Amino acid sequence: MEYLSAGPIGEQPPGEELSPYWAAQVDTPTPYAGAVPPESVPAAYVSRETPTREEDDPPLAMEAMRAVQILNPSGEVTMPRPERTRVMCVANQKGGVGKTTTTVNLAVALALHGNRVLVIDLDPQGNASTGLNVPHHSGVPDVYDCLINSVPLAEVAQNVEGIPNLWCVPATIDLAGAEIELVSVVARESRLSRAIAAYPGQFDYVFIDCPPSLGLLTVNALVAAQEVLIPIQCEYYALEGLNQLIQNINLVRQHLNPNLDVSTILLTMYDRRTRLADAVEQDVRNHFGDKVLQAVIPRNVRVSEAPSYGQSVMTYDPGSRGATSYFEAAQEIAERGVKEPVGRNA
């Protein structure tokens, strides 16, 4: 009992010389089972469990770093701003390829990094308005009033809550009848173009979210835009209607808007587990070349969840793979806009 009270187990009792037992423990430590003798370890040996410099940070820390980079709370990090307004029409007559998701997330990413951005929701479903948490119930002034009743765009645009540099022109259910009503309107193809030109403010980017059709609403967007951004789902059916879309864009360029250019192709819903996704990507890159962004948007559940909370994935889960991919796409678009002249013909 006296020995146990002298100090904690495994320590030499204080005030005494080392006993032969303790001396043996200090001088000749017992190796653990299976230890590698020091002389047999090469100088450059690194355990497989030893993290490399890139892997030093745990996943949560890396996710937090990405979130800070994307949310940019200090406002110090900025993406390049174009010399003049870039009007980009996000179009594809096939539904479910990520037009609205792409519009919302690119707009938020650019706005969080110092660009002034306007989103025009031209889809009667109003999904872009939902994703930005902008009221778009019946009776709210919307893009329909601009197209049919010539209401100034400035009276319809709403600030997006929580993102100072972002505005949205919402779409209500009234827009569903605009296709028919525009038929008899004078200069029906250029109504949106005139509304944007008359806007008193100056934007860096105007994104137009088109409906999944090639009707008069989409034609208005193509006439108003300088650039077309086409999201392409990484599946076989996504390629089938692409020729028709390109033909319509060429018709608009020939007769209504000679400055229109298919400037950007974005691959969405990429599933790395399938060979089909790789095959579609290669086909698109071979056909469109440098117009295809290097950034590819993966299938990500956070991207799908965000609209149900009235948010973009950039603010809903900024550390997710979906947010990171859209951030990289936005950065690439911003850098291309500085390097290349806006509105050049293809």
Helices and strands as residue ranges (DSSP letters): H 2-5, H 20-27, G 38-40, G 53-55, H 59-71, E 86-90, H 99-112, E 117-121, H 127-131, H 143-149, G 153-155, E 158-159, E 166-169, G 173-177, H 178-181, G 182-184, G 188-190, H 191-197, E 205-209, H 216-224, E 227-233, H 237-240, H 242-255, E 261-268, H 275-288, G 289-291, H 301-305, G 306-309, H 313-316, H 321-339
